[in-house]
Amino acid sequence: MQFWLVSVATVLPSLFIYYYCFNTSFTQQEQKLTVTEMSSISKYLKHQGPVLPSYFFSHGGPTFMYENDSFGNKGAWNKIKSIGHQIKTLPQQDKPDYIIVVSAHWQSSASNKIEISTTRTNNGNGENPLIYDFYGFPKHMYAEEFHSNSNAAVANAIMSKLADSGFKTELTDRGIDHGVWVPFKVAFSGYNTLSDRQPDFHEKRESDLPDIAVIQVSLTSNDTDFNTHFKLGQILDFFRHNDIWDEAHKKYLKGMVVCSGMSVHNLRDLGVSMQYRQQNPTAKALPYVKPFNDLMKSIVESDESKTSDTLTRLNDLKKDPLLRKAHPTLEHFLPLVVACGIANDAKQNIKEIYNDELGSLGWGIYQVGENIEPKM
């Protein structure tokens, strides 16, 4: 018997979704791998090499693109730049073929619904458009570029896996927002409008991630529902441990997951924080910022992060006034809840690899799992 392809109805204009069926016949190479799960869309094989770490990035605003901008954070910039360098310089056999990203800046239209970004071009494998979802910033920030491609096989596999787990889900023709492309520009590109020259509009633009696709996944509309977003992380962890078949490129793909928010995010207090720092010259941030960063470190780095007790502690935060001081709205906190779900499913602790406070913002960066050490 052989693999065969069944074409199904279009979901978005000009976008076709292909479903693959699987049977018991393997090539010689595939016989070395164990089939762990099969859906109506893709076949999955247990990943045989090292499992890539997952990350939570604090991404700031568009000012974060610039290393020395006073409204960014140079330490966080350097840390994310170094993470990008580690990923790009991995041996080819260890490098991810795609990155799934959950950003604070995309919530779906329903409380149990997750949307997955796709493109109309190249049957869902085209370039990700950029969403400049920030307002009132200098003109040069709207001229920034970041070039990456989507991947239809991965988007379909995520949709299928989420649906199998009880989520409402759909593919959405959408670009990537600044919660994705701003930190990814820091991590993976070597240019911006204030430093190295960007490609001219008429020049051929090369991808900043030529061998790594980027697929954004939304949050739900309910930012107080930690249980559902913790579950989302558990589901997405599947793609760290299993390779999926990409019929278009005739290969199995390995993935990693990045969650993008802020460890503390209170834009309402930005003006208050400036006044506070003028009155308290030695203070870096408002009094609640460091205590909340420290609290989150104690939760995620606890041995309990390997158990369901992590979710209990996250839900208990809703009764703590400190949470609403740090996050008057919770959309920038939810990606960290998703990261905790990833860690729980993988039975791995999260560790804080960078943190800082400034004004009413916290710049926590966290890692799930260990770095892959290059083979000597």
Kinemage of the C-alpha trace (Angstrom):
@kinemage 1
@onewidth
@group {chain A} dominant
@subgroup {mainchain}
@vectorlist {calphas} color= white
{ca met a 1} P 0.000 0.000 0.000
{ca gln a 2} L 1.108 3.613 -0.459
{ca phe a 3} L 0.445 7.082 0.923
{ca trp a 4} L -2.242 8.848 -1.065
{ca leu a 5} L -3.547 12.389 -1.310
{ca val a 6} L -7.179 13.417 -1.036
{ca ser a 7} L -8.095 16.967 -1.977
{ca val a 8} L -10.819 18.615 0.123
{ca ala a 9} L -12.855 21.793 -0.117
{ca thr a 10} L -11.198 25.185 0.167
{ca val a 11} L -11.188 26.869 3.544
{ca leu a 12} L -10.018 30.305 2.395
{ca pro a 13} L -9.984 31.746 -1.130
{ca ser a 14} L -7.109 30.264 -3.143
{ca leu a 15} L -6.018 28.125 -0.151
{ca phe a 16} L -6.377 24.368 -0.381
{ca ile a 17} L -5.940 22.007 2.545
{ca tyr a 18} L -4.652 18.563 1.822
{ca tyr a 19} L -5.376 15.537 3.911
{ca tyr a 20} L -3.032 12.567 3.958
{ca cys a 21} L -3.942 9.040 4.870
{ca phe a 22} L -1.429 6.623 6.306
{ca asn a 23} L -0.968 2.861 6.192
{ca thr a 24} L 1.491 0.276 7.342
{ca ser a 25} L 4.013 0.520 4.515
{ca phe a 26} L 7.227 2.469 5.171
{ca thr a 27} L 10.330 3.329 3.262
{ca gln a 28} L 13.567 1.925 4.610
{ca gln a 29} L 14.317 5.223 6.370
{ca glu a 30} L 10.847 5.432 7.929
{ca gln a 31} L 11.151 1.877 9.326
{ca lys a 32} L 13.719 3.201 11.791
{ca leu a 33} L 11.081 5.486 13.325
{ca thr a 34} L 8.047 4.704 15.431
{ca val a 35} L 4.644 5.963 14.372
{ca thr a 36} L 3.106 7.653 17.414
{ca glu a 37} L -0.106 9.165 16.077
{ca met a 38} L -2.077 9.585 12.881
{ca ser a 39} L -4.680 12.228 12.059
{ca ser a 40} L -6.727 12.797 8.951
{ca ile a 41} L -4.265 15.510 7.898
{ca ser a 42} L -0.733 14.405 8.700
{ca lys a 43} L 1.299 11.472 9.844
{ca tyr a 44} L 3.508 11.993 12.856
{ca leu a 45} L 6.725 10.265 13.800
{ca lys a 46} L 8.411 10.365 17.177
{ca his a 47} L 11.313 12.810 16.983
{ca gln a 48} L 14.575 10.874 17.210
{ca gly a 49} L 17.068 13.639 18.003
{ca pro a 50} L 17.382 16.182 20.821
{ca val a 51} L 14.166 18.044 21.651
{ca leu a 52} L 14.466 21.764 21.006
{ca pro a 53} L 13.889 24.095 23.959
{ca ser a 54} L 10.864 26.372 24.099
{ca tyr a 55} L 10.948 30.039 25.130
{ca phe a 56} L 8.872 32.835 26.582
{ca phe a 57} L 10.021 36.223 25.273
{ca ser a 58} L 9.165 39.605 26.736
{ca his a 59} L 8.881 41.517 23.471
{ca gly a 60} L 8.195 45.125 24.483
{ca gly a 61} L 7.021 47.502 21.761
{ca pro a 62} L 8.507 48.329 18.356
{ca thr a 63} L 11.288 50.220 20.154
{ca phe a 64} L 12.650 46.809 21.205
{ca met a 65} L 14.071 46.380 17.692
{ca tyr a 66} L 16.832 48.853 18.515
{ca glu a 67} L 19.593 47.720 20.828
{ca asn a 68} L 20.109 51.038 22.603
{ca asp a 69} L 16.610 52.521 22.582
{ca ser a 70} L 15.739 53.888 26.035
{ca phe a 71} L 12.201 52.466 25.764
{ca gly a 72} L 13.506 48.989 24.997
{ca asn a 73} L 15.799 46.843 27.105
{ca lys a 74} L 19.368 46.205 26.025
{ca gly a 75} L 19.815 43.150 28.244
{ca ala a 76} L 16.688 41.485 26.854
{ca trp a 77} L 17.774 42.496 23.333
{ca asn a 78} L 21.147 40.816 23.828
{ca lys a 79} L 19.592 37.660 25.301
{ca ile a 80} L 17.094 37.212 22.452
{ca lys a 81} L 19.812 37.977 19.913
{ca ser a 82} L 21.951 35.220 21.445
{ca ile a 83} L 19.031 32.751 21.384
{ca gly a 84} L 18.513 33.500 17.699
{ca his a 85} L 22.212 32.957 17.028
{ca gln a 86} L 22.096 29.592 18.837
{ca ile a 87} L 19.149 28.476 16.715
{ca lys a 88} L 20.602 29.652 13.404
{ca thr a 89} L 23.976 27.996 14.053
{ca leu a 90} L 22.657 24.592 15.105
{ca pro a 91} L 23.790 21.689 12.944
{ca gln a 92} L 21.308 21.161 10.138
{ca gln a 93} L 20.019 17.905 11.637
{ca asp a 94} L 19.159 19.700 14.906
{ca lys a 95} L 17.808 22.969 13.501
{ca pro a 96} L 14.020 23.500 13.588
{ca asp a 97} L 12.143 23.394 10.305
{ca tyr a 98} L 9.419 25.598 11.761
{ca ile a 99} L 8.624 27.717 14.816
{ca ile a 100} L 5.121 27.931 16.259
{ca val a 101} L 4.576 31.308 17.939
{ca val a 102} L 1.892 32.331 20.426
{ca ser a 103} L 1.688 36.123 20.745
{ca ala a 104} L -0.180 38.333 23.201
{ca his a 105} L -1.438 40.369 20.256
{ca trp a 106} L -3.777 37.808 18.721
{ca gln a 107} L -6.902 36.629 20.480
{ca ser a 108} L -9.598 34.696 18.646
{ca ser a 109} L -13.276 35.562 18.484
{ca ala a 110} L -14.465 32.872 20.925
{ca ser a 111} L -13.540 31.468 24.333
{ca asn a 112} L -12.724 27.948 23.102
{ca lys a 113} L -11.417 28.902 19.671
{ca ile a 114} L -7.844 28.934 18.419
{ca glu a 115} L -6.911 30.358 15.026
{ca ile a 116} L -3.814 29.431 13.049
{ca ser a 117} L -2.229 31.862 10.609
{ca thr a 118} L -1.816 30.960 6.970
{ca thr a 119} L -1.167 32.742 3.682
{ca arg a 120} L -3.105 32.893 0.433
{ca thr a 121} L 0.060 32.645 -1.616
{ca asn a 122} L 1.867 29.485 -2.696
{ca asn a 123} L -0.872 27.175 -1.386
{ca gly a 124} L -0.334 28.353 2.179
{ca asn a 125} L 3.470 28.272 2.016
{ca gly a 126} L 3.945 31.924 1.058
{ca glu a 127} L 5.582 34.836 2.858
{ca asn a 128} L 4.057 36.036 6.121
{ca pro a 129} L 2.837 39.634 5.791
{ca leu a 130} L 3.729 41.966 8.658
{ca ile a 131} L 1.069 43.606 10.806
{ca tyr a 132} L 2.224 47.006 12.087
{ca asp a 133} L -0.120 46.904 15.073
{ca phe a 134} L 1.308 49.885 16.954
{ca tyr a 135} L 0.330 53.517 16.758
{ca gly a 136} L 1.941 56.921 17.115
{ca phe a 137} L 5.550 55.780 16.724
{ca pro a 138} L 8.207 57.358 14.463
{ca lys a 139} L 7.801 56.773 10.742
{ca his a 140} L 10.947 54.672 10.376
{ca met a 141} L 9.460 51.917 12.556
{ca tyr a 142} L 6.750 51.334 9.955
{ca ala a 143} L 9.442 50.782 7.329
{ca glu a 144} L 11.014 47.873 9.214
{ca glu a 145} L 11.017 44.500 7.476
{ca phe a 146} L 11.170 40.865 8.483
{ca his a 147} L 10.831 38.122 5.895
{ca ser a 148} L 9.611 34.628 6.765
{ca asn a 149} L 7.375 31.983 5.210
{ca ser a 150} L 4.432 30.036 6.534
{ca asn a 151} L 3.966 26.274 6.098
{ca ala a 152} L 0.624 24.738 5.140
{ca ala a 153} L 1.430 21.233 6.410
{ca val a 154} L 2.288 22.546 9.862
{ca ala a 155} L -0.748 24.838 10.001
{ca asn a 156} L -3.038 21.943 9.042
{ca ala a 157} L -1.403 19.625 11.563
{ca ile a 158} L -1.855 22.164 14.371
{ca met a 159} L -5.491 22.649 13.399
{ca ser a 160} L -6.107 18.899 13.412
{ca lys a 161} L -4.347 18.340 16.738
{ca leu a 162} L -6.287 21.158 18.412
{ca ala a 163} L -9.586 19.893 17.001
{ca asp a 164} L -8.827 16.384 18.272
{ca ser a 165} L -8.337 17.938 21.727
{ca gly a 166} L -11.721 19.656 21.773
{ca phe a 167} L -10.890 23.140 20.493
{ca lys a 168} L -12.801 25.020 17.863
{ca thr a 169} L -10.163 25.930 15.331
{ca glu a 170} L -9.669 27.396 11.890
{ca leu a 171} L -7.043 28.652 9.494
{ca thr a 172} L -6.987 32.433 9.141
{ca asp a 173} L -5.374 34.411 6.347
{ca arg a 174} L -3.359 36.755 8.549
{ca gly a 175} L 0.071 38.269 8.843
{ca ile a 176} L 2.303 38.064 11.917
{ca asp a 177} L 1.944 40.853 14.482
{ca his a 178} L 4.681 42.798 16.259
{ca gly a 179} L 4.645 40.349 19.171
{ca val a 180} L 6.179 37.904 16.680
{ca trp a 181} L 8.187 39.832 14.130
{ca val a 182} L 9.766 42.408 16.467
{ca pro a 183} L 11.552 39.864 18.731
{ca phe a 184} L 12.206 37.617 15.722
{ca lys a 185} L 13.802 40.545 13.914
{ca val a 186} L 16.116 40.955 16.904
{ca ala a 187} L 16.827 37.222 17.033
{ca phe a 188} L 17.268 36.421 13.373
{ca ser a 189} L 17.915 39.473 11.202
{ca gly a 190} L 21.014 41.645 10.953
{ca tyr a 191} L 19.500 44.941 9.895
{ca asn a 192} L 17.052 47.673 10.795
{ca thr a 193} L 16.310 51.177 9.603
{ca leu a 194} L 18.753 52.726 12.090
{ca ser a 195} L 21.690 50.363 11.598
{ca asp a 196} L 22.540 48.152 8.653
{ca arg a 197} L 20.885 48.900 5.366
{ca gln a 198} L 17.592 47.131 4.644
{ca pro a 199} L 16.867 45.652 1.217
{ca asp a 200} L 15.590 48.265 -1.210
{ca phe a 201} L 11.948 47.947 -2.233
{ca his a 202} L 12.960 47.063 -5.797
{ca glu a 203} L 15.628 44.571 -4.779
{ca lys a 204} L 15.068 40.862 -4.364
{ca arg a 205} L 14.309 40.353 -0.695
{ca glu a 206} L 15.727 37.250 0.877
{ca ser a 207} L 14.112 35.504 3.819
{ca asp a 208} L 15.523 36.187 7.263
{ca leu a 209} L 14.708 32.545 8.039
{ca pro a 210} L 15.277 30.760 4.731
{ca asp a 211} L 14.999 27.239 6.188
{ca ile a 212} L 12.610 27.866 9.100
{ca ala a 213} L 8.888 28.537 8.664
{ca val a 214} L 6.934 30.717 11.128
{ca ile a 215} L 3.348 29.835 12.041
{ca gln a 216} L 1.434 32.010 14.521
{ca val a 217} L -1.238 30.537 16.781
{ca ser a 218} L -3.794 32.706 18.557
{ca leu a 219} L -4.944 32.853 22.146
{ca thr a 220} L -8.652 32.466 22.891
{ca ser a 221} L -10.887 35.487 23.510
{ca asn a 222} L -11.074 34.772 27.259
{ca asp a 223} L -7.938 36.119 28.922
{ca thr a 224} L -9.028 34.983 32.401
{ca asp a 225} L -9.202 31.318 31.357
{ca phe a 226} L -5.825 30.000 32.416
{ca asn a 227} L -6.972 26.358 32.206
{ca thr a 228} L -7.610 26.524 28.457
{ca his a 229} L -4.336 28.297 27.699
{ca phe a 230} L -2.382 25.868 29.882
{ca lys a 231} L -4.016 23.085 27.823
{ca leu a 232} L -2.992 24.891 24.627
{ca gly a 233} L 0.628 24.699 25.783
{ca gln a 234} L 0.291 20.982 26.498
{ca ile a 235} L -1.006 20.404 22.979
{ca leu a 236} L 1.674 22.517 21.300
{ca asp a 237} L 4.359 20.578 23.171
{ca phe a 238} L 3.417 17.629 20.956
{ca phe a 239} L 5.122 19.378 18.047
{ca arg a 240} L 8.417 19.555 19.930
{ca his a 241} L 8.486 15.785 20.331
{ca asn a 242} L 7.046 14.614 17.016
{ca asp a 243} L 8.009 15.303 13.413
{ca ile a 244} L 5.259 15.867 10.869
{ca trp a 245} L 5.198 14.965 7.198
{ca asp a 246} L 5.208 17.808 4.685
{ca glu a 247} L 4.010 16.441 1.371
{ca ala a 248} L 4.875 19.631 -0.528
{ca his a 249} L 8.532 19.398 0.488
{ca lys a 250} L 8.648 15.577 0.772
{ca lys a 251} L 10.213 15.549 4.221
{ca tyr a 252} L 9.514 15.276 7.924
{ca leu a 253} L 9.656 18.550 9.821
{ca lys a 254} L 10.791 19.185 13.380
{ca gly a 255} L 9.478 22.119 15.366
{ca met a 256} L 9.903 24.395 18.330
{ca val a 257} L 7.522 26.752 20.148
{ca val a 258} L 8.001 30.376 21.250
{ca cys a 259} L 5.536 32.271 23.462
{ca ser a 260} L 5.691 36.073 23.343
{ca gly a 261} L 4.272 38.481 25.929
{ca met a 262} L 5.660 40.431 28.904
{ca ser a 263} L 6.377 39.278 32.435
{ca val a 264} L 4.954 42.621 33.648
{ca his a 265} L 2.840 44.779 31.347
{ca asn a 266} L 1.059 47.830 32.759
{ca leu a 267} L 0.888 50.518 30.099
{ca arg a 268} L -1.632 52.451 32.188
{ca asp a 269} L 1.117 53.221 34.688
{ca leu a 270} L 3.778 54.404 32.229
{ca gly a 271} L 3.171 58.065 33.099
{ca val a 272} L 2.959 57.262 36.803
{ca ser a 273} L 6.229 55.356 36.597
{ca met a 274} L 8.032 58.348 35.061
{ca gln a 275} L 6.859 60.577 37.897
{ca tyr a 276} L 7.789 57.925 40.448
{ca arg a 277} L 11.321 57.620 39.106
{ca gln a 278} L 11.761 61.388 39.133
{ca gln a 279} L 10.771 61.425 42.796
{ca asn a 280} L 12.861 58.314 43.549
{ca pro a 281} L 16.071 58.660 41.482
{ca thr a 282} L 17.457 55.270 42.540
{ca ala a 283} L 14.295 53.366 41.594
{ca lys a 284} L 14.167 51.551 38.255
{ca ala a 285} L 10.505 50.581 38.371
{ca leu a 286} L 7.271 50.880 40.295
{ca pro a 287} L 7.163 48.928 43.572
{ca tyr a 288} L 5.071 46.026 42.228
{ca val a 289} L 7.227 45.132 39.205
{ca lys a 290} L 10.129 43.279 40.819
{ca pro a 291} L 7.925 41.466 43.386
{ca phe a 292} L 5.778 40.102 40.560
{ca asn a 293} L 8.823 39.053 38.517
{ca asp a 294} L 10.199 37.313 41.605
{ca leu a 295} L 6.846 35.634 42.257
{ca met a 296} L 6.694 34.272 38.720
{ca lys a 297} L 10.241 32.968 38.963
{ca ser a 298} L 9.336 31.131 42.165
{ca ile a 299} L 6.303 29.555 40.479
{ca val a 300} L 7.901 28.464 37.227
{ca glu a 301} L 11.195 27.293 38.723
{ca ser a 302} L 9.540 25.294 41.505
{ca asp a 303} L 9.634 21.502 41.311
{ca glu a 304} L 5.860 21.815 41.227
{ca ser a 305} L 6.186 23.073 37.645
{ca lys a 306} L 6.379 19.398 36.698
{ca thr a 307} L 2.917 18.769 38.126
{ca ser a 308} L -0.593 20.102 37.804
{ca asp a 309} L 0.105 22.199 40.929
{ca thr a 310} L 1.572 24.832 38.613
{ca leu a 311} L -1.844 25.429 37.114
{ca thr a 312} L -3.338 25.670 40.599
{ca arg a 313} L -0.781 28.304 41.574
{ca leu a 314} L -1.436 30.242 38.373
{ca asn a 315} L -5.165 30.227 39.057
{ca asp a 316} L -4.522 31.277 42.677
{ca leu a 317} L -2.829 34.398 41.284
{ca lys a 318} L -6.254 35.671 40.254
{ca lys a 319} L -6.954 36.276 43.960
{ca asp a 320} L -3.677 38.163 44.429
{ca pro a 321} L -3.938 41.964 43.825
{ca leu a 322} L -0.339 41.861 42.605
{ca leu a 323} L -1.443 40.156 39.375
{ca arg a 324} L -3.757 42.980 38.353
{ca lys a 325} L -1.129 45.580 39.232
{ca ala a 326} L 1.353 43.799 36.972
{ca his a 327} L -1.239 42.959 34.306
{ca pro a 328} L -4.385 45.164 34.316
{ca thr a 329} L -5.367 43.095 31.274
{ca leu a 330} L -4.055 39.564 31.001
{ca glu a 331} L -3.288 39.041 27.316
{ca his a 332} L 0.470 39.588 27.847
{ca phe a 333} L 0.482 37.127 30.746
{ca leu a 334} L -1.312 34.324 28.871
{ca pro a 335} L 1.681 33.325 26.707
{ca leu a 336} L 3.540 32.573 29.941
{ca val a 337} L 0.612 30.353 31.002
{ca val a 338} L 0.955 28.578 27.647
{ca ala a 339} L 4.690 28.111 28.290
{ca cys a 340} L 3.869 26.573 31.674
{ca gly a 341} L 1.585 24.101 29.881
{ca ile a 342} L 4.450 23.175 27.554
{ca ala a 343} L 6.726 22.553 30.537
{ca asn a 344} L 4.058 20.510 32.317
{ca asp a 345} L 3.461 18.260 29.327
{ca ala a 346} L 7.196 17.772 28.759
{ca lys a 347} L 7.845 17.190 32.501
{ca gln a 348} L 10.456 19.942 32.308
{ca asn a 349} L 10.999 22.952 34.526
{ca ile a 350} L 11.014 26.472 33.187
{ca lys a 351} L 14.066 28.489 34.132
{ca glu a 352} L 14.442 32.243 34.094
{ca ile a 353} L 17.358 33.125 31.823
{ca tyr a 354} L 16.966 36.910 31.976
{ca asn a 355} L 14.923 39.505 33.830
{ca asp a 356} L 14.880 43.225 34.422
{ca glu a 357} L 12.446 45.947 35.479
{ca leu a 358} L 11.890 49.372 34.031
{ca gly a 359} L 8.998 51.710 34.840
{ca ser a 360} L 5.855 49.588 34.740
{ca leu a 361} L 7.313 46.781 32.622
{ca gly a 362} L 9.006 43.495 33.433
{ca trp a 363} L 11.387 41.872 30.952
{ca gly a 364} L 11.378 38.207 31.940
{ca ile a 365} L 12.707 35.639 29.465
{ca tyr a 366} L 12.175 31.964 30.292
{ca gln a 367} L 13.337 28.686 28.779
{ca val a 368} L 11.697 25.251 28.817
{ca gly a 369} L 14.178 22.413 28.413
{ca glu a 370} L 17.896 22.462 27.802
{ca asn a 371} L 20.005 23.930 25.030
{ca ile a 372} L 21.151 21.579 22.319
{ca glu a 373} L 24.914 21.416 22.537
{ca pro a 374} L 26.696 21.369 19.170
{ca lys a 375} L 28.447 18.081 18.460
{ca met a 376} L 32.225 18.472 18.417
